[in-house]
Amino acid sequence: MSDCKEISELFLACCDGEADEPSETSLHTHLTDCPTCSEDFRLYRFAVQSLGSLEPVAPPPDFLAQVNARLDDLHSPSLLDQIKDYLSSVPYIPLPVGLVAILFLAALGFSVYKQTLIDIVPGFASDKPLATTHGGGAGGIQGSKGIGSGAAYTAEAVSSPLAGPSSPPSHVSVPFSTNPHSVPLEMTAAPTIADRIGADNLTVESPRIDAAVQSVKRLVPDLNGKIVNEDATTRAKEKVLGVMIPSRAYGDLTTELINHGAVEAGAGTGVHPPQKLEGGHDSSVLLHIRFIPSR
Amino acid sequence: MPPFPETILFCLCLNIVVLIVSSLPNPDGDEDKALVEACVRGDREAFSKLVAKYQRKIYNLAFRFVGDNEEANDLAQEIFTAAYQNLSKFRGDAKFSTWLFQIASNRGKNRFKYLKRRGYFVSRGGTGNDDDKDSLHREVPDDSRSPEELLASKQMQRIVQDAIDELEPDHKEIVILRDIEGLSYEEIATILNLPEGTTKSRLHRARMVVKEKLKKVMQ
């Protein structure tokens, strides 16, 4: 091996003391005859020695403290990290169990919310007994003054924002099926007055039934409706007024009735269910209003 | 007596010796492993012990990469921080020191590239720029001293550091690991994820570059 390039490949092994004997002999033989390679090898060895002779640079005395401080900074986690840590520290929960837990929490939250609503809104709670006792003229809002009296209605339930006139008339299209006594107590506790009026016919308590009937008769034309029939019921002193009104006017009618007299939903004996009559762009509702004397 | 039984006996003895030697605990490796395990369990004191043990080597490596104390301090801290954050990924296949040097080498090379891109070595008055190569020639060492004195002189130290700074990142990395930190080829091959032959040839090329740079100065 006499080629200078090939010889230079042996520099590394010879400098590191890893060259085998034939390689070392070959190198030294070549170096004796080749001053260029000899000089190169000398400088090569000098470079290696120079690199190895570089004095180690020591870290500052407080280096460890600085590293620890940096790690401390690293360890003051953000709120997000804390949440992540918390969540990741919780043992694995199977998906079904997790879903059931979430649903349970949601139900619990809803029941607490509902209870809170009853506590905060007095009318919300006071609706319950009314709803459970109405129907067939057995119940009713007390303290009413009658439609024709012109006096302000004082029942708390009506002044509740839950009973506002914004209740959609879409209730009219719901099939007539309500029997308040068949509805569980839990279900009847929540609905608003408007809901209770909604799908059923209307019952009006008034000390002066005739005046109340006349008042409604005056009101219906204003709502683009008409009186369809007028009957006396089997019970004494009760009257039923059949009115045909546009479904969009249903809310206005019930609002008027609420504002001027005691109104309660429910079908009494001999009272017909409301009927939705389709026609043109708007549908009409045949509604029976039962007038019963105040007690 | 035929030599056959003696040979068998000799081989048996040799095997026993090898087994005993190989079963001897490696105090360094075991200690590091135990400390790493403690660190993973959250023992910061154990990590402090590891830092204390390797801080000189890592700081020196960092300094050789960036050639400046302030930068080296920051880089060394970054290396230890990265090691701490990734301790759970240390599988124990290699020695902890090898793993640590792997992090150090990667971070050092990246920092060097970053600083070079930003012209740090130029603004520092060092090298890293072709226009600045004459800086080596301005510091011609005094030949009247012995080779030992010459190598130990601050002037020579500066020249060698400047020569290192001028190396390509890959050459710089391997020169630092082998000629400055004194790691074995096997360790370097593991750190750089290269075959041992490639490691040696790369080191040879890097040394040749350093040699040429020093040759210019010496002339």
Interface residues (C-beta under 8 A of the other chain):
Chain A: S8 E9 F11 L12 D40 L43 Y44 F46 A47 V48 Q49 S50 L51 G52 S53 L54 E55 P56 V57 A58 P59 P60 F63 L64 Q66 V67 N68 R70 L71 L74
Chain B: R44 F47 S48 V51 A52 Q55 R56 Y59 N60 F63 R64 N69 A72 N73 A76 Q77 F80 T81 Y84 Q85 P147 L151 A152 M156 Q157 V160 Q161 I164 V175 D179 I180 G182 K200 L203 H204 R207 M208 V210 K211 L214 K215 M218
